[in-house]
Amino acid sequence: MNKKAIFHIPFAINEDWPSASQIRPQKMIEAFRDIGYDLKIVMGKAADRKKTINEIKKEIKMGKKYEFLYSESSTMPTLLTEWHHLPLHPFLDFSLFKLCKKNKIPVGLFYRDIYWMFDQYKKDVSLLKRMISILFYRYDLKKYRKFVNILFFPSNKMFKYIKNYPISRMYELPPGVIKDKFFYKKIKKNNIKLLYVGGIGGLYDISKILIAVSTMKNIKLYVCTRKMEWEVYKHKYRNYLCNVEIFHISGKELDNLYKKSDIALACFDEVEYRNFAMPMKLFEYLSYGKPIIASKNTAVGDFVKKYKIGWCIPYKENSIKKVLENILSKPTLITNYRNNSKKIIVDNTWISRAERVSQVLTSKLK
């Protein structure tokens, strides 16, 4: 390994909490290494990050060359990522960005989410907490404009929300497929098994799915969600659990659920936030070769439609029932969409994402 780069996240990874913000950095680290990069990793608690940043300063002074710095933002403002959420290290992470800019090391940052810009954030967060958080989110954007050469986003539909930053320096960088985990399950006519993995509250309300499924024959739905979240929201769904099984598993334990399932679900109400959200779960579905039923007028639905890997429908009970009835009568559709999924995996791996970052930061900025 003779290529060297800096990888930065302003928080410590919690491997016991399998969320996208925890999984994605780990996958990108693996992918950069797979394409030949020797990484200097800046992450962890503030004290750990400070120690590594000081090491980088010394190395650069001694003539060590880094091709680029790649960073991923937190779901929280950078200055509030410590466990106590107090901004006790206001200059720490951005001092690394400043150092790289001073030494002409290209800086790329994956900007994870802009949920804080939407009305739903007001409903989910108290006024005081929201006012403080938004102040620091805006501070992040100010620093990105000053120090970051390239901003990467889950979807190019996010570009328009970032003001006063050149669109020529924005690039799409969705999640990646973990690996090919295809299970070639024989499709049985008049016996379809659906799978939904993810949250079930707020923006992730799945009531319409459960209502539709509960009235149908020959349909089984597996719902996998965190136990804690199920306890909070189960009262909303308790009348629609006919044909439904609830699971609280993750990681390798999910393999058996995917093996048993024919189709995966990504159906939600059409809100503005969905126009650009590209959840990691979409690419997990893809990695298992599961055709996807997705909502129209969403980034996920656009992806499904573009690559012909499933069905794109309005998120309405009758639309869900209609598409399921069609699949029951024509189960070969599942095989066709599964074959299409297989074709696009190579262009949607984590390695392809790391190669994209490397290409943009080492070529585009020369």
ROZAVO-754063 format. One record per residue (C-alpha): x, y, z; residue in one letter. Coordinates in steps of 0.001 Angstrom, whole numbers, plus 500000, padded with zeros to 6 digits. Each point is the difference from the previous one (the first is absolute). Layout:
// residues N
XYZa...
This chain:
// residues 366
500000500000500000m501592503247498881n496898502183499700k499270501934503171k496850501813501069a498362501352503138i496604498700501084f498088502104502514h496747499795501930i499268502296502977p498643497263502262f500606496534501399a498404497043498236i497605497988502109n500096496497498529e497039498949502154d497709502536498316w499524498844496384p498933503324498468s501131501388496650a502169502667501641s501923497245501801q500173497462497168i500850502260497071r503372501288501318p501122496442500694q499075498910496475k501804502956498450m503132499288502041i499965496382498773e499419501131496423a502862502534500005f502304497306501295r498762497571497371d501001502413497229i503481500429501454g499901502911502428y502004500161503202d497652502003502200l500755502299502892k496720499785501910i498764502897502116v497000498936502059m498861499243503531g499661502333502969k501371503530499774a503174499048501882a500676497170497535d499369502202496983r502258502727501404k502835497534500456k499741498745496421t499692503513498546i503199500997501811n501713496956498508e498866501048496521i501356503518500545k503418498571500873k499941497607497057e499165502756497530i502794502157501438k502380497106499428m498919499766496366g497431497203500028k497583500288497075k496300499293500201y497925499834496820e496835501307501664f497912500285503136l496622498286499877y497575500790502805s496465498947500861e497744502271502011s498072498894503046s496210500121500207t500678502565502739m501885503274499567p503756499446500069t500523502004503187l497348498025501914l501122496427499330t501496499288503410e497866497955502407w499073503128501995h499126501975496802h501890503079501211l502232501933497557p503171499666502067l502275499493496974h498849502671497525p503138500019497852f501089496373500091l498548498376496887d500050503057497794f503662500555500892s500670496814498036l498084501361497003f501930503274500273k503300498123500208l499194498066496830c498952503096498101k503209501770501039k502043497071498719n497955499614496786k498529496656500983i496540499704498387p497160499700502491v496842498054499227g497085499655502419l496943497779499884f497108502099501304y497727497387501446r496683501662500638d498099503291499983i497009498871502032y500470503079502182w498833502214497113m496484498527499922f496763500501501901d500044496435501332q503103500928502014y497899502591501829k497561497287501039k502696497635501214d502269502420501898v499196502489502776s500262503708499232l503100500670502134l501870496960498766k499019500794496422r501197503606500189m503374498934501362i500420497156497517s499089502077496958i502517502653501019l502740497369499992f498772498327496805y500335503363498279r503455500397501476y500944496675498389d498863501247496593l501995503185500449k503152497967500641k499291497654497094y499780502972497646r503339501227501296k502028496785500124f498309497202498024v500850499588496312n497306497439499206i496718499198501736l498558496527499475f496318499224500580f497816496883500108p497992501431497085s500523502809497506n496535501256500947k501555501395503179m502142502496498083f497327502688499804k499713500221503793y503641501036500468i500239503711499325k503130501941499043n501986496895499076y500918499404496321p497936497213498456i503080499034497962s501568498869503283r497106497763501046m499916496297499190y497573497166500635e501320497176502190l497194497617501047p500520497074502368p501469496803498583g499153496342499734v501734498029502720i500592497011497746k498096497605497809d497790498038502399k497537498713497428f497839497095501080f498356498333497022y496767499130501697k497413498222497894k496942502189499568i496707498299500839k496845501162498276k497350501358502364n502439500134502904n501965503230500331i502130500998502982k500810503669500553l502727501535502140l500295503425501604y503138500923501965v500301503345501790g498242502562502148g496242500019500548i499332503445501514g499810503589498759g501106500174496369l500129496200499951y496340499307500743d499042496684498361i496283499979500865s498821499924496381k502174496994499239i498666498061502985l496397500917499273i500335498830496389a501765496748500893v497621499146502842s497094499754497540t501733497727497462m500376496273499655k503257498283499059n502088502962501168i502379499894502951k501871503042501309l503130499916502144y500752503256501826v503433500408501563c500425503025502262t501738500905503243r498265498591503048k500068503351501772m498267501678497062e497408497236499743w499052500468503653e499390503697499373v497893499651496848y498398496555500131k496693501451501202h499586501605496552k500306496673498227y498409497474502359r496751499768497986n501809499207496740y502330497136500901l498156497279498112c502530498405497613n502820501922501746v502975498800502050e502173502408501994i503763499470500463f502692501878501943h503232498757498428i502936501434498060s503224499082498245g500457496383498986k496798499019501763e498135501782497201l501269497536497414d497274497464500783n497294502631499661l501352501012496606y500161496350498963k496322499570500791k498901503246498304s499073500666496379d499615503788499935i501235502901502149a498020503133500843l501018503665499944a496574501654500078c499339503184501943f497926503151499829d501191502454497374e501584502912501872v502646502384498721e502716498310502049y499402496787498044r500828501785496738n503705499535500661f500372497476502844a502013496930498904m499949497583502944p502629497316500381m497175497492500300k499274500406496268l503480498723499201f499730497215502540e496855498858498213y501939500202496738l502885497942501372s497580497171500805y498438500225496548g496574500933501285k497667501806497596p498711503131501697i496581501590500300i500685503723500441a497997503225500217s499609502328497042k501480503501500161n502926498895502182t503694499553499275a499663496298500820v497064499641497625g501934501790497252d502931497611500508f497750496932499894v498282501225496849k503208501051498236k501690496624500432y496813497911499673k500528498189503291i496446500143501291g496741501893500122w499490503728500545c496504500766501312i498007502644501877p500086499368503744y496336499124500323k498321496887501372e498225499191496734n503203500514497974s501890497614502271i497237497391499721k499815500392496225k503720499475499436v500041496992502341l497041498438498186e501847500499496711n503132498333501405i497971497077501347l498667499346496504s503383500566498290k502762498793502339p502518499942497118t500178503793500426l501995499356503168i502605497993498096t500284502653497287n500599502820502461y502406497864501999r502062499412496867n500128503754499390n501278500503503558s502825497589499333k501116502048496990k500420503296501860i501794498773503124i503519500450498589v499390503736499518d498555500451503477n502533498388502333t501786501829502809w503187499567497981i498414501911497117s499123502795502455r503593500194501291a501311500035496432e497632502866499245r501355502046502908v503597499288499013s499385500892496368q498236503276500823v502462501171502634l503200499025498164t499006500832496424s497310502618499941k501891502372502271l503330500046498199k
